[in-house]
């Protein structure tokens, strides 16, 4: 049995997404142990919070790995349209977790400002934060590359989650190093405030992107129409076939993950035969799939009974 190029592409996409999920999983697990160990060693709430954020990413990575297997499963008697909506659902959860992580960071940072404590040992948190920054940016680049090649919004959200967490680590690194410099140059009373202030600023900045992502994917879960570009492409191809029919009665579109669902009804001339209609329908479907490869399309017809 011949394997279509679409099947090959789907298999490559699944393998790439699965590899990205595993990188995210093992990366978050490693950074959790590094941050937790350093945080407990120097009694740093900020590092322990960073370790908690790694645990959140670990949970998301496990969920993502499971979701990837699901979204590539074929439709069945329970999920007639397939499992593609698992992807926007996972993205919404990811976005909510990022926002939650930022909110918790602000809470603990405010607590650190109110009850400021000087740190006696700066080299360990600086080293732990440096490792988190280097590893985090490496994972972000890998996830973004995988998201671009597979077209997965779920991997894009995961890369954004990692980017936010990595930038938090950058803030911690600057905070710890800044605290060390202030204490070293005779400003010990100011040193404890650098790290929490940096954490608050970064948390507020990085709450905005996930809010947009959550809104976009919630619309997808609620069966809102896809982007203007996709709708315009469907309309453009449909208009090319209008002269062969009689008109277009209705076009409906929705999106679930990578898959685009199109429901279109053409108005046909009464004298057209079933064979003519079927040939035009097959040609239209083939033409549209060249522009939108992940397409699930239903084409049906309504006879024109009124004089033109």
Backbone as CSV, one residue per row, in Angstrom:
resi,resn,N_x,N_y,N_z,CA_x,CA_y,CA_z,C_x,C_y,C_z
1,UNK,0.842,-1.193,0.000,0.000,0.000,0.000,0.887,1.256,0.000
2,UNK,0.617,2.189,-0.892,1.417,3.407,-1.015,1.106,4.350,0.142
3,UNK,2.132,5.004,0.642,1.977,5.957,1.737,2.001,7.362,1.151
4,UNK,0.981,8.137,1.435,0.880,9.489,0.872,1.880,10.424,1.538
5,UNK,2.180,11.527,0.822,3.103,12.531,1.371,2.524,13.166,2.631
6,UNK,1.189,13.250,2.702,0.541,13.820,3.884,0.788,12.944,5.115
7,UNK,0.730,11.602,4.894,0.986,10.676,5.989,2.423,10.782,6.475
8,UNK,3.348,10.866,5.520,4.772,11.005,5.861,4.989,12.278,6.653
9,UNK,4.381,13.384,6.175,4.504,14.672,6.858,3.936,14.599,8.268
10,UNK,2.798,13.904,8.427,2.169,13.766,9.735,3.050,12.966,10.688
11,UNK,3.680,11.906,10.170,4.561,11.085,10.997,5.790,11.870,11.441
12,UNK,6.376,12.648,10.531,7.532,13.482,10.871,7.153,14.514,11.924
13,UNK,5.974,15.119,11.750,5.499,16.124,12.696,5.305,15.516,14.075
14,UNK,4.730,14.305,14.109,4.498,13.638,15.394,5.819,13.325,16.089
15,UNK,6.806,12.827,15.334,8.117,12.502,15.917,8.804,13.752,16.445
16,UNK,8.706,14.842,15.681,9.332,16.100,16.098,8.683,16.641,17.366
17,UNK,7.354,16.605,17.411,6.639,17.090,18.587,6.935,16.231,19.804
18,UNK,7.015,14.909,19.583,7.320,13.988,20.683,8.723,14.239,21.232
19,UNK,9.690,14.465,20.325,11.066,14.757,20.749,11.119,16.064,21.542
20,UNK,10.368,17.067,21.077,10.342,18.360,21.765,9.740,18.223,23.163
21,UNK,8.697,17.409,23.287,8.070,17.188,24.599,9.049,16.525,25.561
22,UNK,9.832,15.582,25.049,10.807,14.892,25.905,11.939,15.827,26.332
23,UNK,12.379,16.696,25.409,13.405,17.682,25.761,12.887,18.601,26.861
24,UNK,11.638,19.044,26.730,11.026,19.906,27.735,10.911,19.183,29.072
25,UNK,10.528,17.912,29.017,10.347,17.117,30.238,11.664,16.957,30.995
26,UNK,12.688,16.464,30.306,13.966,16.207,30.963,14.674,17.499,31.354
27,UNK,14.511,18.542,30.539,15.104,19.834,30.879,14.510,20.407,32.152
28,UNK,13.181,20.353,32.267,12.514,20.896,33.457,12.867,20.083,34.701
29,UNK,12.985,18.764,34.551,13.329,17.908,35.684,14.743,18.224,36.189
30,UNK,15.677,18.399,35.256,17.061,18.728,35.625,17.149,20.074,36.331
31,UNK,16.492,21.085,35.752,16.553,22.426,36.346,15.821,22.492,37.681
32,UNK,14.803,21.643,37.852,14.122,21.583,39.151,15.089,21.166,40.248
33,UNK,15.857,20.105,39.999,16.793,19.617,41.018,17.896,20.639,41.296
34,UNK,18.381,21.322,40.243,19.436,22.328,40.432,18.927,23.497,41.271
35,UNK,17.748,24.042,40.890,17.201,25.203,41.610,16.790,24.835,43.038
36,UNK,16.169,23.655,43.196,15.731,23.235,44.529,16.915,23.022,45.465
37,UNK,17.970,22.381,44.952,19.152,22.125,45.776,19.819,23.434,46.194
38,UNK,19.996,24.360,45.248,20.631,25.647,45.562,19.748,26.479,46.491
39,UNK,18.439,26.451,46.252,17.513,27.220,47.081,17.492,26.747,48.526
40,UNK,17.483,25.436,48.712,17.503,24.888,50.067,18.847,25.136,50.753
41,UNK,19.926,25.100,49.965,21.268,25.283,50.533,21.472,26.691,51.080
42,UNK,20.935,27.698,50.380,21.148,29.097,50.819,19.875,29.728,51.380
43,UNK,18.816,28.917,51.487,17.530,29.388,52.013,16.979,30.555,51.178
44,UNK,16.942,30.348,49.846,16.441,31.378,48.938,15.029,31.028,48.473
45,UNK,14.059,31.846,48.857,12.668,31.629,48.426,12.550,31.764,46.913
46,UNK,13.323,32.696,46.342,13.274,32.931,44.901,13.689,31.688,44.125
47,UNK,14.761,31.037,44.552,15.217,29.823,43.864,14.237,28.663,44.053
48,UNK,13.663,28.566,45.236,12.674,27.508,45.475,11.439,27.745,44.605
49,UNK,11.072,29.034,44.433,9.968,29.375,43.538,10.310,28.986,42.097
50,UNK,11.556,29.240,41.693,12.002,28.870,40.349,11.920,27.364,40.156
51,UNK,12.257,26.617,41.222,12.141,25.157,41.164,10.673,24.747,40.996
52,UNK,9.780,25.465,41.656,8.337,25.178,41.515,7.866,25.435,40.089
53,UNK,8.397,26.515,39.479,8.052,26.819,38.087,8.520,25.695,37.162
54,UNK,9.690,25.118,37.461,10.183,23.978,36.668,9.264,22.775,36.814
55,UNK,8.698,22.603,38.010,7.745,21.511,38.215,6.487,21.711,37.378
56,UNK,6.050,22.980,37.262,4.882,23.294,36.426,5.173,22.929,34.970
57,UNK,6.365,23.305,34.489,6.749,22.982,33.114,6.842,21.469,32.931
58,UNK,7.334,20.769,33.962,7.413,19.305,33.912,6.017,18.693,33.749
59,UNK,5.060,19.209,34.525,3.676,18.712,34.426,3.102,18.971,33.039
60,UNK,3.376,20.172,32.503,2.892,20.528,31.162,3.543,19.638,30.109
61,UNK,4.838,19.348,30.262,5.550,18.502,29.300,4.961,17.092,29.280
62,UNK,4.620,16.565,30.462,3.991,15.238,30.534,2.639,15.259,29.832
63,UNK,1.865,16.316,30.079,0.554,16.462,29.442,0.709,16.623,27.936
64,UNK,1.727,17.379,27.529,1.970,17.619,26.112,2.337,16.325,25.397
65,UNK,3.170,15.494,26.039,3.568,14.214,25.451,2.354,13.325,25.220
66,UNK,1.441,13.328,26.188,0.208,12.534,26.055,-0.698,13.108,24.967
67,UNK,-0.779,14.441,24.905,-1.639,15.110,23.918,-1.166,14.853,22.498
68,UNK,0.164,14.846,22.299,0.728,14.619,20.963,0.279,13.270,20.413
69,UNK,0.277,12.254,21.273,-0.169,10.929,20.840,-1.652,10.945,20.481
70,UNK,-2.417,11.737,21.241,-3.856,11.796,21.011,-4.212,12.504,19.710
71,UNK,-3.595,13.680,19.472,-4.008,14.490,18.320,-3.675,13.820,16.992
72,UNK,-2.758,12.857,17.000,-2.421,12.140,15.772,-3.210,10.832,15.635
73,UNK,-4.120,10.590,16.585,-4.983,9.409,16.477,-6.094,9.686,15.473
74,UNK,-6.522,8.681,14.724,-7.592,8.891,13.734,-8.944,9.084,14.414
75,UNK,-9.899,9.694,13.726,-11.248,9.832,14.290,-11.838,8.465,14.619
76,UNK,-12.726,8.420,15.596,-13.384,7.166,15.959,-14.862,7.417,16.211
77,UNK,-15.543,6.419,16.774,-16.993,6.543,16.946,-17.372,7.541,18.035
78,UNK,-16.429,7.888,18.910,-16.710,8.863,19.966,-16.285,10.265,19.536
79,UNK,-15.074,10.370,18.974,-14.575,11.645,18.466,-14.582,11.591,16.931
80,UNK,-15.732,11.883,16.360,-15.906,11.771,14.906,-15.015,12.718,14.118
81,UNK,-14.670,13.847,14.718,-13.850,14.840,14.024,-12.374,14.760,14.415
82,UNK,-11.990,13.716,15.116,-10.600,13.549,15.524,-10.317,14.218,16.863
83,UNK,-9.065,14.212,17.237,-8.652,14.688,18.563,-7.883,16.005,18.496
84,UNK,-7.999,16.739,17.393,-7.195,17.944,17.210,-7.450,19.012,18.273
85,UNK,-8.645,19.020,18.857,-8.947,20.059,19.846,-8.209,19.847,21.169
86,UNK,-7.582,18.688,21.309,-6.725,18.488,22.476,-5.601,19.527,22.486
87,UNK,-5.170,19.936,21.275,-4.051,20.884,21.185,-4.413,22.267,21.732
88,UNK,-5.481,22.938,21.244,-5.823,24.239,21.836,-6.176,24.143,23.314
89,UNK,-6.763,23.009,23.718,-7.091,22.809,25.132,-5.816,22.806,25.977
90,UNK,-4.782,22.096,25.493,-3.498,22.046,26.197,-2.837,23.420,26.216
91,UNK,-2.945,24.151,25.095,-2.347,25.492,25.013,-2.999,26.435,26.022
92,UNK,-4.325,26.343,26.171,-5.034,27.180,27.146,-4.538,26.871,28.557
93,UNK,-4.386,25.572,28.873,-3.874,25.193,30.192,-2.460,25.727,30.401
94,UNK,-1.625,25.623,29.351,-0.261,26.148,29.445,-0.272,27.642,29.746
95,UNK,-1.103,28.375,29.004,-1.181,29.815,29.206,-1.629,30.173,30.616
96,UNK,-2.625,29.449,31.116,-3.116,29.691,32.481,-2.031,29.410,33.512
97,UNK,-1.245,28.364,33.264,-0.155,28.025,34.190,0.951,29.085,34.169
98,UNK,1.243,29.629,32.978,2.244,30.707,32.894,1.774,31.917,33.697
99,UNK,0.510,32.294,33.503,-0.049,33.444,34.221,-0.021,33.192,35.725
100,UNK,-0.362,31.952,36.119,-0.333,31.583,37.542,1.081,31.672,38.105
101,UNK,2.052,31.174,37.328,3.453,31.236,37.756,3.888,32.677,37.971
102,UNK,3.523,33.558,37.033,3.879,34.977,37.160,3.218,35.599,38.387
103,UNK,1.940,35.262,38.618,1.215,35.816,39.763,1.837,35.360,41.082
104,UNK,2.213,34.086,41.143,2.857,33.562,42.357,4.220,34.224,42.563
105,UNK,4.942,34.460,41.448,6.239,35.144,41.535,6.079,36.534,42.147
106,UNK,5.039,37.256,41.708,4.785,38.594,42.249,4.472,38.524,43.738
107,UNK,3.667,37.522,44.125,3.277,37.364,45.532,4.500,37.150,46.415
108,UNK,5.371,36.229,46.002,6.563,35.938,46.802,7.561,37.092,46.766
109,UNK,7.615,37.796,45.638,8.527,38.944,45.530,8.095,40.055,46.484
110,UNK,6.791,40.320,46.534,6.267,41.326,47.467,6.578,40.912,48.904
111,UNK,6.420,39.612,49.165,6.726,39.087,50.503,8.201,39.308,50.844
112,UNK,9.080,39.112,49.851,10.518,39.329,50.063,10.836,40.798,50.336
113,UNK,10.067,41.704,49.699,10.293,43.138,49.919,9.857,43.534,51.334
114,UNK,8.710,42.994,51.755,8.192,43.326,53.093,9.099,42.753,54.181
115,UNK,9.542,41.505,53.972,10.403,40.837,54.959,11.763,40.576,54.320
116,UNK,12.488,41.637,54.072,13.781,41.523,53.388,14.808,40.810,54.265
117,UNK,15.538,39.883,53.649,16.599,39.166,54.336,17.851,39.176,53.480
118,UNK,18.981,39.440,54.099,20.256,39.436,53.380,20.723,38.005,53.157
119,UNK,21.346,37.778,52.014,21.882,36.464,51.695,23.386,36.459,51.959
120,UNK,23.838,35.428,52.646,25.251,35.364,53.022,26.117,34.764,51.916
121,UNK,25.529,33.909,51.109,26.313,33.201,50.091,25.674,33.412,48.717
122,UNK,26.348,34.140,47.840,25.775,34.485,46.544,26.266,33.589,45.399
123,UNK,27.397,32.926,45.566,27.966,32.205,44.425,27.097,31.041,43.974
124,UNK,26.458,30.343,44.932,25.641,29.193,44.565,24.384,29.581,43.785
125,UNK,23.599,30.572,44.252,22.437,30.993,43.447,22.821,31.596,42.097
126,UNK,23.961,32.306,42.055,24.417,32.859,40.778,24.738,31.727,39.803
127,UNK,25.418,30.686,40.297,25.760,29.539,39.456,24.501,28.799,38.992
128,UNK,23.563,28.564,39.927,22.324,27.860,39.584,21.515,28.647,38.554
129,UNK,21.428,29.969,38.744,20.687,30.811,37.800,21.358,30.821,36.433
130,UNK,22.687,30.828,36.419,23.429,30.828,35.149,23.152,29.560,34.357
131,UNK,23.157,28.416,35.051,22.855,27.134,34.390,21.429,27.155,33.838
132,UNK,20.484,27.686,34.629,19.082,27.770,34.192,18.928,28.637,32.948
133,UNK,19.673,29.739,32.913,19.600,30.658,31.769,20.131,30.001,30.505
134,UNK,21.320,29.401,30.589,21.945,28.780,29.414,21.090,27.613,28.905
135,UNK,20.691,26.725,29.830,19.873,25.571,29.432,18.512,26.019,28.908
136,UNK,17.925,27.023,29.560,16.604,27.507,29.162,16.593,28.069,27.758
137,UNK,17.572,28.902,27.422,17.614,29.478,26.077,17.846,28.393,25.017
138,UNK,18.652,27.379,25.368,18.855,26.267,24.430,17.556,25.532,24.152
139,UNK,16.771,25.278,25.201,15.490,24.575,25.042,14.487,25.448,24.295
140,UNK,14.484,26.758,24.570,13.591,27.682,23.859,13.855,27.635,22.356
141,UNK,15.121,27.692,21.961,15.481,27.658,20.532,15.046,26.351,19.896
142,UNK,15.255,25.243,20.599,14.865,23.935,20.057,13.343,23.841,19.897
143,UNK,12.602,24.283,20.899,11.142,24.214,20.834,10.579,25.124,19.747
144,UNK,11.176,26.305,19.583,10.701,27.215,18.529,10.950,26.636,17.142
145,UNK,12.104,25.996,16.975,12.403,25.356,15.696,11.414,24.228,15.425
146,UNK,11.139,23.406,16.452,10.191,22.301,16.299,8.781,22.825,16.039
147,UNK,8.396,23.915,16.708,7.063,24.504,16.509,6.908,25.038,15.095
148,UNK,7.973,25.659,14.577,7.925,26.225,13.223,7.822,25.118,12.179
149,UNK,8.597,24.060,12.357,8.599,22.968,11.372,7.323,22.140,11.412
150,UNK,6.756,21.970,12.591,5.548,21.141,12.713,4.268,21.958,12.645
151,UNK,4.388,23.295,12.783,3.199,24.144,12.786,2.335,23.953,14.014
152,UNK,2.944,23.522,15.130,2.191,23.205,16.340,2.064,24.419,17.253
153,UNK,0.834,24.839,17.507,0.609,25.946,18.437,0.923,25.519,19.863
154,UNK,0.818,24.217,20.116,1.125,23.692,21.447,2.614,23.842,21.762
155,UNK,3.486,23.532,20.785,4.922,23.704,20.974,5.287,25.180,21.043
156,UNK,4.562,26.004,20.281,4.804,27.447,20.350,4.510,27.951,21.759
157,UNK,3.400,27.483,22.345,3.055,27.881,23.714,4.092,27.358,24.707
158,UNK,4.581,26.129,24.467,5.601,25.557,25.351,6.891,26.375,25.285
159,UNK,7.263,26.810,24.066,8.479,27.626,23.926,8.309,28.963,24.633
160,UNK,7.078,29.514,24.581,6.808,30.775,25.265,6.901,30.578,26.786
161,UNK,6.386,29.435,27.267,6.454,29.109,28.697,7.916,29.031,29.147
162,UNK,8.728,28.349,28.353,10.145,28.233,28.664,10.838,29.595,28.606
163,UNK,10.444,30.425,27.629,11.056,31.753,27.493,10.759,32.600,28.728
164,UNK,9.506,32.563,29.179,9.128,33.321,30.375,9.939,32.841,31.574
165,UNK,10.011,31.511,31.735,10.756,30.955,32.873,12.242,31.306,32.787
166,UNK,12.794,31.273,31.569,14.211,31.588,31.385,14.491,33.064,31.679
167,UNK,13.581,33.938,31.252,13.765,35.359,31.534,13.626,35.643,33.026
168,UNK,12.804,34.855,33.708,12.743,34.953,35.172,14.103,34.592,35.769
169,UNK,14.734,33.562,35.187,16.064,33.154,35.655,17.091,34.256,35.377
170,UNK,16.938,34.947,34.226,17.817,36.080,33.925,17.646,37.161,34.993
171,UNK,16.377,37.422,35.348,16.097,38.409,36.395,16.705,37.997,37.726
172,UNK,16.591,36.702,38.054,17.193,36.206,39.292,18.699,36.349,39.268
173,UNK,19.305,35.999,38.121,20.766,36.093,37.992,21.237,37.532,38.200
174,UNK,20.543,38.468,37.527,20.901,39.876,37.686,20.657,40.350,39.115
175,UNK,19.562,39.849,39.702,19.242,40.220,41.076,20.285,39.719,42.064
176,UNK,20.661,38.437,41.932,21.666,37.867,42.829,23.025,38.553,42.646
177,UNK,23.389,38.769,41.381,24.677,39.409,41.121,24.661,40.873,41.584
178,UNK,23.518,41.537,41.327,23.382,42.919,41.789,23.445,43.006,43.305
179,UNK,22.806,42.046,43.975,22.854,42.001,45.435,24.266,41.806,45.949
180,UNK,25.003,40.937,45.271,26.402,40.694,45.647,27.222,41.982,45.495
181,UNK,27.047,42.697,44.373,27.813,43.921,44.138,27.459,45.004,45.164
182,UNK,26.161,45.137,45.467,25.751,46.149,46.446,26.327,45.851,47.824
183,UNK,26.289,44.564,48.191,26.835,44.190,49.493,28.347,44.353,49.514
184,UNK,28.982,44.029,48.406,30.440,44.110,48.313,30.927,45.559,48.373
185,UNK,30.138,46.480,47.798,30.553,47.887,47.754,29.911,48.736,48.852
186,UNK,29.402,48.079,49.876,28.971,48.813,51.062,27.531,49.265,51.100
187,UNK,26.641,48.575,50.374,25.204,48.902,50.437,24.395,47.663,50.821
188,UNK,24.690,47.057,51.964,24.018,45.804,52.350,22.525,45.961,52.595
189,UNK,22.087,47.165,52.984,20.658,47.371,53.264,19.807,47.404,51.990
190,UNK,20.430,47.688,50.841,19.711,47.752,49.564,19.706,46.412,48.838
191,UNK,20.719,45.599,49.053,20.917,44.346,48.311,19.704,43.415,48.294
192,UNK,19.003,43.214,49.425,17.891,42.251,49.423,16.714,42.627,48.525
193,UNK,16.628,43.904,48.089,15.460,44.361,47.328,15.630,44.221,45.811
194,UNK,16.858,44.024,45.360,17.115,43.981,43.920,16.402,42.809,43.263
195,UNK,16.571,41.619,43.824,15.994,40.409,43.228,14.465,40.438,43.185
196,UNK,13.763,40.738,44.292,12.291,40.749,44.224,11.723,41.822,43.293
197,UNK,12.367,43.002,43.247,11.889,44.062,42.340,12.025,43.610,40.886
198,UNK,13.172,42.985,40.560,13.378,42.462,39.207,12.335,41.396,38.871
199,UNK,12.016,40.535,39.850,11.027,39.468,39.632,9.648,40.044,39.329
200,UNK,9.260,41.115,40.039,7.947,41.738,39.826,7.856,42.347,38.433
201,UNK,8.892,43.077,38.035,8.905,43.716,36.719,8.780,42.680,35.609
202,UNK,9.594,41.617,35.695,9.560,40.576,34.665,8.226,39.846,34.642
203,UNK,7.672,39.554,35.816,6.389,38.836,35.890,5.275,39.640,35.231
204,UNK,5.244,40.947,35.487,4.211,41.799,34.884,4.342,41.861,33.368
205,UNK,5.588,41.943,32.896,5.830,42.007,31.450,5.408,40.714,30.772
206,UNK,5.745,39.566,31.376,5.532,38.288,30.709,4.154,37.679,30.964
207,UNK,3.275,38.411,31.623,1.891,37.932,31.753,1.077,38.250,30.506
208,UNK,1.523,39.219,29.705,0.738,39.656,28.546,0.684,38.623,27.413
209,UNK,1.828,38.055,26.942,1.757,37.089,25.829,0.848,35.890,26.091
210,UNK,0.923,35.238,27.280,0.013,34.109,27.496,-1.455,34.504,27.540
211,UNK,-1.747,35.738,27.968,-3.141,36.197,27.965,-3.696,36.208,26.532
212,UNK,-2.883,36.686,25.592,-3.290,36.697,24.185,-3.445,35.278,23.648
213,UNK,-2.509,34.399,24.029,-2.555,33.009,23.566,-3.792,32.301,24.089
214,UNK,-4.108,32.519,25.359,-5.299,31.894,25.960,-6.558,32.356,25.237
215,UNK,-6.658,33.660,24.964,-7.830,34.197,24.268,-7.989,33.575,22.887
216,UNK,-6.866,33.511,22.131,-6.902,32.963,20.774,-7.351,31.507,20.773
217,UNK,-6.809,30.691,21.674,-7.125,29.261,21.687,-8.480,28.963,22.316
218,UNK,-8.942,29.843,23.206,-10.304,29.693,23.709,-11.306,29.902,22.580
219,UNK,-11.029,30.879,21.720,-11.894,31.115,20.559,-11.926,29.875,19.664
220,UNK,-10.771,29.224,19.530,-10.704,28.011,18.719,-11.514,26.889,19.353
221,UNK,-11.439,26.758,20.674,-12.212,25.736,21.385,-13.710,25.979,21.255
222,UNK,-14.088,27.256,21.139,-15.509,27.616,21.020,-15.979,27.658,19.568
223,UNK,-15.126,27.111,18.660,-15.479,27.008,17.236,-15.631,28.353,16.536
224,UNK,-14.856,29.336,16.965,-14.816,30.592,16.222,-14.105,30.367,14.887
225,UNK,-14.333,31.253,13.924,-13.709,31.095,12.606,-12.190,31.235,12.727
226,UNK,-11.423,30.587,11.838,-9.961,30.737,11.861,-9.529,32.125,11.394
227,UNK,-8.238,32.312,11.209,-7.686,33.633,10.872,-8.234,34.162,9.543
228,UNK,-8.098,35.477,9.338,-8.561,36.111,8.104,-7.861,35.533,6.884
229,UNK,-6.571,35.185,7.044,-5.808,34.631,5.923,-6.390,33.308,5.453
230,UNK,-6.757,32.453,6.390,-7.328,31.152,6.048,-8.692,31.333,5.395
231,UNK,-9.529,32.178,5.966,-10.860,32.410,5.404,-10.774,33.020,4.010
232,UNK,-9.818,33.923,3.838,-9.644,34.551,2.525,-9.197,33.535,1.481
233,UNK,-8.344,32.586,1.891,-7.865,31.562,0.959,-9.006,30.642,0.526
234,UNK,-9.852,30.255,1.480,-11.012,29.406,1.154,-11.951,30.148,0.209
235,UNK,-12.226,31.402,0.517,-13.125,32.199,-0.321,-12.546,32.403,-1.725
236,UNK,-11.239,32.638,-1.806,-10.584,32.870,-3.091,-10.724,31.652,-4.007
237,UNK,-10.443,30.463,-3.477,-10.545,29.239,-4.287,-12.002,28.972,-4.645
238,UNK,-12.907,29.206,-3.703,-14.339,28.991,-3.968,-14.837,29.910,-5.082
239,UNK,-14.383,31.158,-5.082,-14.800,32.108,-6.108,-14.318,31.683,-7.497
240,UNK,-13.179,30.987,-7.553,-12.665,30.511,-8.842,-13.588,29.451,-9.447
241,UNK,-14.341,28.756,-8.581,-15.239,27.701,-9.058,-16.678,28.183,-9.213
242,UNK,-16.941,29.402,-8.796,-18.305,29.933,-8.906,-18.834,29.906,-10.342
243,UNK,-18.062,30.335,-11.357,-18.594,30.336,-12.726,-18.996,28.952,-13.230
244,UNK,-18.340,27.897,-12.698,-18.661,26.543,-13.149,-19.969,26.054,-12.539
245,UNK,-20.379,26.686,-11.440,-21.614,26.296,-10.768,-22.686,27.333,-11.111
246,UNK,-23.267,27.870,-10.097,-24.226,28.953,-10.263,-23.967,30.032,-9.209
247,UNK,-23.453,29.594,-8.056,-23.163,30.529,-6.979,-22.726,29.779,-5.734
248,UNK,-22.490,30.518,-4.688,-22.101,29.938,-3.397,-23.212,30.238,-2.400
249,UNK,-23.772,29.167,-1.842,-24.858,29.342,-0.883,-24.312,29.682,0.507
250,UNK,-23.266,28.930,0.942,-22.743,29.157,2.292,-21.342,28.573,2.428
251,UNK,-20.500,29.269,3.190,-19.178,28.750,3.561,-19.050,28.852,5.075
252,UNK,-18.699,27.737,5.700,-18.451,27.746,7.139,-17.067,27.149,7.396
253,UNK,-16.314,27.778,8.285,-14.969,27.286,8.594,-14.751,27.270,10.102
254,UNK,-13.917,26.352,10.524,-13.464,26.327,11.908,-12.094,25.668,11.951
255,UNK,-11.405,25.815,13.074,-10.044,25.313,13.196,-9.908,24.535,14.489
256,UNK,-9.139,23.438,14.440,-8.834,22.659,15.636,-7.387,22.199,15.523
257,UNK,-6.497,22.823,16.291,-5.082,22.492,16.156,-4.581,22.903,14.789
258,UNK,-3.958,21.945,14.089,-3.464,22.226,12.737,-4.542,22.030,11.673
259,UNK,-5.624,21.368,12.045,-6.632,20.990,11.047,-7.641,22.113,10.825
260,UNK,-7.944,22.350,9.553,-8.963,23.321,9.150,-10.179,22.554,8.639
261,UNK,-11.342,22.866,9.178,-12.591,22.244,8.734,-13.363,23.245,7.875
262,UNK,-13.735,22.820,6.676,-14.477,23.687,5.754,-15.770,22.983,5.349
263,UNK,-16.850,23.703,5.460,-18.181,23.215,5.076,-18.701,24.217,4.050
264,UNK,-18.833,23.790,2.790,-19.225,24.719,1.726,-20.370,24.151,0.894
265,UNK,-21.323,25.007,0.595,-22.467,24.608,-0.230,-22.505,25.492,-1.485
266,UNK,-22.402,24.842,-2.651,-22.513,25.544,-3.931,-23.950,25.467,-4.429
267,UNK,-24.390,26.505,-5.098,-25.669,26.476,-5.813,-25.360,26.060,-7.241
268,UNK,-26.025,24.997,-7.719,-25.710,24.470,-9.050,-26.896,24.652,-10.002
269,UNK,-26.574,24.681,-11.273,-27.605,24.795,-12.300,-28.382,23.477,-12.366
270,UNK,-29.668,23.585,-12.590,-30.519,22.393,-12.569,-30.136,21.375,-13.641
271,UNK,-29.612,21.849,-14.779,-29.301,20.927,-15.869,-27.987,20.168,-15.655
272,UNK,-27.244,20.496,-14.632,-25.971,19.811,-14.393,-26.208,18.390,-13.919
273,UNK,-25.381,17.463,-14.418,-25.506,16.059,-14.018,-24.742,15.818,-12.718
274,UNK,-25.060,14.694,-12.086,-24.368,14.318,-10.841,-22.874,14.147,-11.099
275,UNK,-22.527,13.567,-12.242,-21.118,13.352,-12.567,-20.379,14.685,-12.708
276,UNK,-20.989,15.649,-13.357,-20.359,16.963,-13.515,-20.121,17.620,-12.155
277,UNK,-21.122,17.518,-11.301,-21.027,18.112,-9.970,-19.914,17.436,-9.163
278,UNK,-19.839,16.109,-9.242,-18.816,15.365,-8.503,-17.408,15.708,-8.991
279,UNK,-17.252,15.871,-10.285,-15.934,16.211,-10.851,-15.486,17.591,-10.380
280,UNK,-16.424,18.542,-10.405,-16.091,19.893,-9.946,-15.768,19.878,-8.453
281,UNK,-16.536,19.097,-7.690,-16.313,18.994,-6.249,-14.922,18.431,-5.943
282,UNK,-14.541,17.360,-6.669,-13.226,16.739,-6.458,-12.097,17.702,-6.831
283,UNK,-12.278,18.439,-7.921,-11.263,19.403,-8.361,-11.126,20.544,-7.351
284,UNK,-12.265,21.009,-6.848,-12.247,22.087,-5.855,-11.525,21.641,-4.586
285,UNK,-11.844,20.452,-4.120,-11.214,19.919,-2.904,-9.700,19.764,-3.081
286,UNK,-9.295,19.232,-4.224,-7.863,19.048,-4.506,-7.140,20.388,-4.568
287,UNK,-7.770,21.359,-5.205,-7.175,22.688,-5.343,-7.012,23.355,-3.980
288,UNK,-8.035,23.257,-3.146,-7.990,23.901,-1.829,-6.942,23.247,-0.931
289,UNK,-6.772,21.934,-1.076,-5.795,21.220,-0.240,-4.355,21.566,-0.599
290,UNK,-4.122,22.094,-1.797,-2.763,22.536,-2.141,-2.383,23.777,-1.326
291,UNK,-3.391,24.541,-0.899,-3.149,25.735,-0.091,-3.269,25.441,1.404
292,UNK,-4.163,24.526,1.740,-4.394,24.160,3.141,-4.298,22.645,3.270
293,UNK,-3.074,22.123,3.440,-2.885,20.663,3.425,-3.618,19.921,4.540
294,UNK,-3.707,20.530,5.738,-4.392,19.863,6.858,-5.873,20.238,6.817
295,UNK,-6.564,19.703,5.831,-7.939,20.137,5.552,-8.921,18.983,5.676
296,UNK,-10.036,19.258,6.312,-11.169,18.327,6.356,-12.342,19.091,5.751
297,UNK,-12.776,18.668,4.571,-13.749,19.468,3.818,-15.012,18.675,3.483
298,UNK,-16.126,19.350,3.571,-17.413,18.800,3.140,-17.964,19.739,2.077
299,UNK,-18.212,19.188,0.877,-18.782,19.969,-0.225,-20.162,19.391,-0.551
300,UNK,-21.155,20.229,-0.547,-22.484,19.769,-0.942,-23.139,20.842,-1.804
301,UNK,-24.300,20.500,-2.353,-24.876,21.345,-3.399,-26.365,21.584,-3.172
302,UNK,-26.785,22.734,-3.684,-28.190,23.122,-3.598,-28.625,23.536,-4.997
303,UNK,-29.643,22.913,-5.545,-30.064,23.279,-6.902,-30.689,24.661,-6.946
304,UNK,-30.439,25.343,-8.045,-31.058,26.651,-8.247,-32.385,26.452,-8.981
305,UNK,-33.472,26.818,-8.305,-34.813,26.594,-8.897,-35.463,27.897,-9.332
306,UNK,-34.737,28.981,-9.162,-35.281,30.269,-9.562,-34.590,30.757,-10.825
307,UNK,-35.270,31.436,-11.708,-34.613,31.953,-12.915,-33.586,33.002,-12.544
308,UNK,-32.486,32.978,-13.244,-31.404,33.936,-12.972,-31.725,35.279,-13.618
